[in-house]
Amino acid sequence: MIQTKIVRTVVGWYNVYNVATGERVTLSPSEFFAVFNVARNVTLACCEISREQAAKIGFKVAA
């Protein structure tokens, strides 16, 4: 599992940070809600995701 920090941007997109590495990916709302099961009005959150989900959204995941 990979721990992430989620921050909604001013324009409504989502920055998702890998807590362990500091890596960041920016997701559109449709991409974000396809992976994360959170309320639609979330602005700040922490969430654990699988390695497969992390790879799907663009994090570099070691094998």
Kinemage of the C-alpha trace (Angstrom):
@kinemage 1
@onewidth
@group {chain A} dominant
@subgroup {mainchain}
@vectorlist {calphas} color= white
{ca met a 1} P 0.000 0.000 0.000
{ca ile a 2} L 1.100 3.532 -0.751
{ca gln a 3} L 0.087 6.441 1.481
{ca thr a 4} L -1.011 9.536 -0.418
{ca lys a 5} L -1.927 13.121 0.406
{ca ile a 6} L -4.611 14.742 -1.756
{ca val a 7} L -5.009 18.486 -2.264
{ca arg a 8} L -7.660 20.074 -4.485
{ca thr a 9} L -6.335 22.965 -6.577
{ca val a 10} L -7.977 26.352 -7.048
{ca val a 11} L -9.198 25.314 -10.519
{ca gly a 12} L -10.729 22.052 -9.239
{ca trp a 13} L -8.095 19.504 -10.234
{ca tyr a 14} L -6.341 17.269 -7.697
{ca asn a 15} L -2.675 17.069 -6.719
{ca val a 16} L -1.911 13.621 -5.337
{ca tyr a 17} L 1.371 13.235 -3.438
{ca asn a 18} L 3.188 10.026 -2.594
{ca val a 19} L 4.021 10.651 1.078
{ca ala a 20} L 7.103 8.393 1.033
{ca thr a 21} L 8.784 9.916 -2.019
{ca gly a 22} L 7.222 13.369 -2.388
{ca glu a 23} L 6.299 12.585 -5.998
{ca arg a 24} L 3.240 14.466 -7.265
{ca val a 25} L 0.719 13.785 -10.012
{ca thr a 26} L -2.074 16.123 -11.056
{ca leu a 27} L -5.408 14.559 -11.986
{ca ser a 28} L -8.545 15.928 -13.578
{ca pro a 29} L -11.725 15.401 -11.550
{ca ser a 30} L -12.831 12.511 -13.795
{ca glu a 31} L -9.440 10.750 -13.467
{ca phe a 32} L -9.396 11.373 -9.727
{ca phe a 33} L -12.857 9.977 -8.991
{ca ala a 34} L -12.175 6.913 -11.158
{ca val a 35} L -9.473 5.905 -8.629
{ca phe a 36} L -10.472 7.446 -5.292
{ca asn a 37} L -13.728 6.696 -3.504
{ca val a 38} L -14.195 9.988 -1.625
{ca ala a 39} L -16.848 12.692 -1.325
{ca arg a 40} L -17.187 15.012 -4.323
{ca asn a 41} L -16.415 18.104 -2.232
{ca val a 42} L -13.093 16.851 -0.803
{ca thr a 43} L -10.371 19.524 -0.602
{ca leu a 44} L -7.726 17.812 1.538
{ca ala a 45} L -7.350 14.132 2.389
{ca cys a 46} L -5.026 11.233 3.120
{ca cys a 47} L -5.624 7.865 1.526
{ca glu a 48} L -3.859 4.543 1.053
{ca ile a 49} L -3.899 3.111 -2.457
{ca ser a 50} L -2.585 -0.115 -3.933
{ca arg a 51} L 0.550 -0.263 -6.058
{ca glu a 52} L -1.654 -0.980 -9.085
{ca gln a 53} L -3.743 2.149 -8.465
{ca ala a 54} L -0.561 4.173 -7.964
{ca ala a 55} L 0.823 2.988 -11.296
{ca lys a 56} L -2.523 3.687 -12.976
{ca ile a 57} L -2.478 7.363 -11.959
{ca gly a 58} L 1.142 7.864 -12.972
{ca phe a 59} L 3.353 7.270 -9.926
{ca lys a 60} L 6.659 5.529 -10.529
{ca val a 61} L 6.283 2.176 -8.760
{ca ala a 62} L 9.231 -0.165 -8.314
{ca ala a 63} L 8.543 -3.816 -9.096
